[in-house]
């Protein structure tokens, strides 16, 4: 029953789109897919998930996007949207793109420079950073976890500014120290990994923006599908 309903919906939506002379461009399909991909770590991750979970090929996904856009265009065909509203929507969409680089950090905090230097020497001699942190670090929160601080935004206001300034120049696996902190303590810092910002911003055409604005005032798409099934 579900498959039959999907088949009927696709057929009647295509018929109505043709009757209203509504076309769907490749650019619109690309934008629709890119918006869906933005929620994944990479395009490959998206396509792999769609294939393994739903059995959808890349061509299946393009057809699915085309159907969705046709249905949305039918639902919004008689809704007026001004050029000013479109420009405001595009500007607002662009503002949502700001994301921060994140660093997975570990540190060894000490009360004096000598202790920090000794910690660095032990690591250089072959001991693991985590083991030295457990024995040496005076930071009770992280020492039991081998100095692990977890993922930190590059502008985290709760982390020592002196440390974050140096971290910005480091690569995964790098260790630096001793660093003198404003509190008077010293630190040895390790960068475990770096997450580059994955922008949530999808470049959007005015036509797509217009359709999205109009959708906010349109009737539910399921009602449109039901009406079209009766009509045809």
N, C-alpha and C positions, 0 to 999 in steps of 0.2 A: 504493500500500500504506500509506503513512504517513497519507494523508488518510482512508482507510478505517478505520485503527486509531483515529484521533482521533474519528471519527464513532461508532464502536462504544463507545469509552470514555465519551463524553459520554452516550450512550444508557443504558448499564448503570449509570453513576454516578447518573444522574437516577432510574432505577428503584429502586436501592438506597436512595437518600435518601428516596424516597417510602415505601418499605417500612418504614424506620426512623423515619418521621415527623420527618425532619430538614429544617428550613427555613433559608433564608438571608435575612437582613434587608438592607434598603438600606444601613443603617448599616455592616454588616459589609463590604459591597461597597465602600462609600466608604472605609473604613479600609484595605482591601486595596489600592485604587488609590492612596490617599495615600501609603502606604508605598513603592510603586513610584515615584511622582512625586518623592519626597524625594531621590532620587538625581540629579535633573535640576535645572537652574537655575530652571525655572518649570514650571507645569502645561502651558502652551502648548508649551514645548520638548519635554516628554514626549509629548504627543499628536501633535505634528508628526513626531517620530522614529518613533513607532509606525505612523503613516500612511505615511510615505515608505519605511521599511525593510520593514515587514511587511504593509502594506495594511489595517491594522486601524482601524476607525472607533471612536468613543467607545462606541457600543452594543456592538460586538464585544468591546471590552476589559471592559465590565461583564459580559458573558456569560462571558468567560474567567475573570474573578475569581469569579463565582458557581460555576462548575464546580470551580475550585481549592478553594474553601471547602467545597463539598459533599464533595469527595474527602477533604479533611482531617478533616471531621467524621465521616465513615464510618470512617477509619483510627483515630480516637481515641475512638470511641463508648463503648468499654468501659474506658477508662483514667481512673482517679480522680485528681483534682487538688484539693488543699485550698484553702480560702479564704486561708489564710496564704501559700501559695505564689503565689497570684495577686497578692496585695498586694505581695509582695516583687518579683515580676516587673515590676509596674507602676512601682514606685519605681525599680528599676534602669533601666528603659526611659527614665524621665524624666531620669535623671542623665546620659544619653548625649547630651543636647541642647546642651550647652555648646560653642559655637563662637565664634570671635573675629572681630571686624572686622579687615580687612586694608587696608593702604594701599600703593599703588604710589608709591614716592618717588624723588626725585632730589635730590642736594645738591651744594653747592660748599663745600668745607672750606678754610679759610684759617688762616694763623698769626696774623693780627692783624685788628683790626676795620676798619682802613682798607681793606685788600684786599677784605674782604667787602662793604663799602659801595660800593667801586668796581665790584664785580661786579653789585650790585643796580642801580646807575646805568646800566651798560651794557645790562642786560636791559630797563630802563625806556625806554632810547633805541632799542630795537628789535632788539637782538641776541637770538638764541635762547639759552635757558637751557643747552642742550646744548653749544653752541659756546663759551660763556663757561666752562662747567665744564671742558671739555677744555683750555683755555688757563690757567685760574687755579687750579683745585682742587688741593690738595696730597694728596688721598686717591688713591693710586695704583690702588686696586682699582676705583674707580668713574669716575675722570676720563676714561679712554679710552672709556668708554661714555656719555659726556655727563653724567656724574654719577648715572647710574641705579643705584639700590640694589635694584630689584626689589620684590617684594611682601613687606611687613613686617607681622607681627602687631602689634596695638595694644599688647601688653604685652611685646614682644620685649626680653629683658634685655640683649641685646648692642648695642642702639642707645642713644645718649645720652638720658637721661631728660628733659633740658631740651628736646631736639628733639621727642620723642614727646608731651610735655605740650602743646606748641603745635600739633602735627599734629592732635590730637584735636579742635581747634576749627576746622580748615580744611576747605575744600571742593575738589573736583577743579579744577585750574587755578590755585589760589592759590599765591602765592610769599611767603615771609616771611624776614626777616633784616635786619641781621646778628643772629644768636643767639650769645650767649656760652655756651660749653660748660664743664663742670667741668674738662676737661683743659687749659683755657686757650686752646683754639682757638676759631674762630668758624665759623658755618655759615649758608648761605643755602639754604632748603629749598623744594622744589616738590612739591605733591601732584598726581600725574598722574591717579590714579583711586582709587576706594574700593570695596571689596567689602563689602557688608553681610552679616552672618552668615546663612547658610541653615541653619535649624535642622533637624537630622536627627530631631528628636523628632516622632513622630506620636501624637496623642492616641488612646489605645487603650481600648476597653471591656473590662471584666472577662471577658466572653465570649470575645473574641479572645485575650486574654492566656491564658486557660485552655486554649484550643485550641493555642496555640503551645507552651505547657509540655508538654502531652500529646504533641505531635508529636515531641519529643525522645526519647520512649520508644516511639513507634509503629514499625511495620514500614515498609519503603520503600513509597512510594505506587505505584510501578510494579508491585509485587507485588499490591497491593490491586486495581489495575485488571485485572491478568491473572486473578485469582481471580473477579472480577465478570464478566468476559467468559465464563469457563467456566460460572459459575452461571446466567447468563441466556441 
